[in-house]
């Protein structure tokens, strides 16, 4: 990456290139570019999350799923493919990432993906599910603020699934979330390849 993937408006050249990936059992011909997270393919953490979706609480068939930090779109596209009646919101601070996700949703023939900047999300937005590979490397204070903001938006019955590296603090993060949001149970629902999938349940 020539710049941080969380740079809102990367100044690096938008060098786009083809990206062929398999998501939700489908081979997709997509596009990626420089200065987006894991631009050359599916990163290991996201792959672990997507491989273990059967171990998390399924969202309502016609619910709203938020991909927080969408990058070029693997989580949002998977959610839209698996839940065609749901509305998938793909949020990222990076303008380039949002452009790529919108283009990739078009290439995949998906009409249920809404790509939007964090500032454009209505204050009343209350997703039924959050699926995320959160941007751990933005630093602990910024990460904590980000998670509290968006997890606090969940509908009362909503759930959140996040994948975090064990060596990047998955277990301490799970404990911290449980302390900060005691009305919701935090569980480690899966572990693989050095990553944990954390799930935050509905409000008790």
C-alpha positions in Angstrom: 0.0 0.0 0.0 1.4 3.4 -1.0 -0.7 5.2 1.6 -2.7 4.0 4.6 -5.9 2.2 3.6 -7.7 4.6 6.0 -6.6 7.7 4.1 -9.9 9.4 3.1 -8.6 10.7 -0.3 -5.5 8.8 -1.4 -3.1 10.9 -3.6 -1.5 7.8 -5.1 -2.4 7.1 -8.7 -5.6 5.2 -9.0 -4.0 2.2 -10.8 -6.9 -0.2 -11.3 -6.3 -3.8 -12.1 -8.5 -6.9 -12.4 -9.3 -9.0 -9.4 -10.8 -12.5 -9.7 -12.1 -13.9 -6.4 -14.5 -16.5 -5.1 -17.2 -15.2 -2.8 -20.3 -17.0 -1.5 -19.5 -19.8 -3.9 -19.3 -17.6 -7.0 -16.3 -16.7 -9.1 -16.4 -13.0 -9.6 -14.4 -10.8 -12.0 -13.9 -7.6 -10.0 -11.5 -4.6 -9.9 -9.1 -3.2 -7.3 -6.5 -0.4 -7.0 -3.6 1.0 -5.1 -4.0 2.3 -1.5 -6.9 0.1 -0.5 -6.8 -2.6 2.2 -5.6 -6.0 0.8 -6.1 -4.7 -2.7 -4.6 -7.7 -4.4 -6.9 -10.3 -3.0 -8.8 -11.6 0.0 -6.8 -11.1 3.2 -6.5 -13.9 5.7 -8.6 -12.3 8.4 -11.6 -11.6 6.1 -11.3 -15.1 4.6 -11.6 -16.5 8.2 -14.7 -14.4 8.8 -16.4 -15.4 5.5 -15.6 -19.1 6.0 -17.3 -19.1 9.4 -20.5 -17.2 8.7 -22.4 -20.4 9.6 -21.1 -20.0 13.2 -22.6 -16.5 13.7 -26.2 -15.4 14.2 -27.8 -15.0 10.8 -29.3 -11.6 10.1 -33.0 -11.2 9.3 -33.8 -12.2 5.7 -34.9 -8.6 4.9 -32.7 -6.9 7.5 -29.9 -4.4 7.2 -26.3 -5.5 7.2 -23.4 -3.1 7.7 -19.9 -3.7 6.4 -17.8 -1.4 8.5 -14.6 -0.6 6.6 -15.6 -2.2 3.3 -12.3 -1.8 1.3 -12.9 -3.1 -2.2 -16.0 -4.9 -0.9 -15.5 -8.6 -0.1 -17.7 -8.6 3.0 -20.4 -6.4 1.6 -20.6 -8.4 -1.7 -20.7 -11.7 0.3 -23.5 -10.4 2.5 -25.5 -9.2 -0.6 -25.0 -12.5 -2.4 -26.1 -14.6 0.6 -29.0 -12.4 1.6 -30.5 -11.0 -1.6 -33.5 -9.6 0.2 -31.4 -7.7 2.7 -30.0 -4.2 2.4 -26.3 -4.1 2.7 -24.6 -0.8 3.6 -20.9 -0.6 2.8 -19.1 2.1 4.8 -15.5 3.3 4.4 -13.6 6.5 5.1 -11.7 6.0 1.8 -13.3 7.5 -1.2 -11.3 5.1 -3.4 -12.5 2.1 -1.5 -16.1 3.2 -1.8 -15.7 3.7 -5.6 -14.3 0.2 -5.9 -17.0 -1.4 -3.8 -19.7 0.3 -5.9 -18.1 -0.8 -9.1 -17.7 -4.4 -7.8 -21.3 -4.5 -6.7 -22.3 -3.5 -10.3 -20.0 -6.1 -11.8 -21.5 -8.8 -9.6 -25.0 -7.7 -10.6 -26.0 -6.7 -7.0 -28.6 -4.1 -6.5 -28.9 -4.4 -2.8 -25.6 -2.7 -1.8 -25.5 0.9 -0.7 -22.0 2.4 -0.6 -21.7 5.5 1.7 -19.3 7.5 3.7 -19.5 7.5 7.5 -20.6 11.2 7.4 -23.5 10.4 5.2 -25.0 7.7 7.3 -28.2 9.0 8.9 -28.2 9.3 12.7 -31.2 7.1 12.9 -29.5 4.2 11.1 -29.8 1.0 13.2 -28.4 -2.1 11.4 -29.6 -5.6 12.2 -26.1 -6.9 11.7 -22.5 -5.6 11.5 -19.9 -7.8 9.7 -16.4 -6.3 9.9 -12.7 -6.8 9.7 -12.1 -3.7 11.7 -9.1 -1.4 11.0 -7.0 -2.5 14.0 -4.0 -0.6 12.8 -5.6 2.9 13.2 -4.5 2.6 16.9 -6.3 1.6 20.0 -8.0 5.0 20.9 -9.3 5.5 17.4 -10.4 1.9 17.1 -12.2 2.0 20.5 -14.0 5.2 19.5 -15.0 3.7 16.1 -16.4 0.5 17.6 -18.3 2.2 20.3 -19.9 4.6 17.8 -21.0 1.9 15.3 -21.8 -1.0 17.7 -23.9 1.6 19.6 -26.0 2.0 16.5 -27.1 -1.7 16.4 -30.8 -2.3 16.7 -31.8 -3.9 20.0 -32.0 -7.4 18.4 -29.0 -6.7 16.2 -25.7 -8.6 16.3 -22.1 -7.9 15.3 -19.4 -10.2 14.0 -15.8 -9.1 13.8 -12.6 -10.8 13.0 -9.4 -9.8 14.9 -5.9 -11.3 15.0 -5.0 -13.0 18.3 -1.6 -11.2 18.2 -3.4 -7.9 17.6 -5.4 -8.1 20.8 -8.5 -10.1 20.0 -9.0 -11.4 23.6 -8.4 -8.0 25.3 -10.7 -6.4 22.8 -13.4 -8.9 23.6 -13.1 -8.2 27.3 -13.1 -4.4 26.7 -16.2 -4.7 24.6 -18.0 -6.7 27.3 -17.1 -4.0 29.8 -18.2 -1.1 27.6 -21.4 -2.7 26.4 -22.6 -4.9 29.3 -26.1 -5.1 27.9 -24.7 -7.3 25.1 -22.9 -10.6 25.4 -19.5 -10.9 23.7 -18.5 -14.4 22.6 -15.5 -15.9 20.7 -17.4 -18.0 18.2 -14.5 -19.3 16.1 -10.8 -19.4 15.9 -8.6 -20.2 12.9 -5.2 -19.3 11.4 -4.3 -16.9 14.2 -7.6 -15.1 14.1 -10.7 -15.0 16.3 -14.3 -14.3 15.2 -16.0 -12.2 18.0 -19.7 -11.9 18.1 -21.7 -9.4 20.0 -25.2 -10.6 20.7 -28.6 -8.8 21.0 -29.3 -6.5 23.9 -30.3 -8.5 27.0 
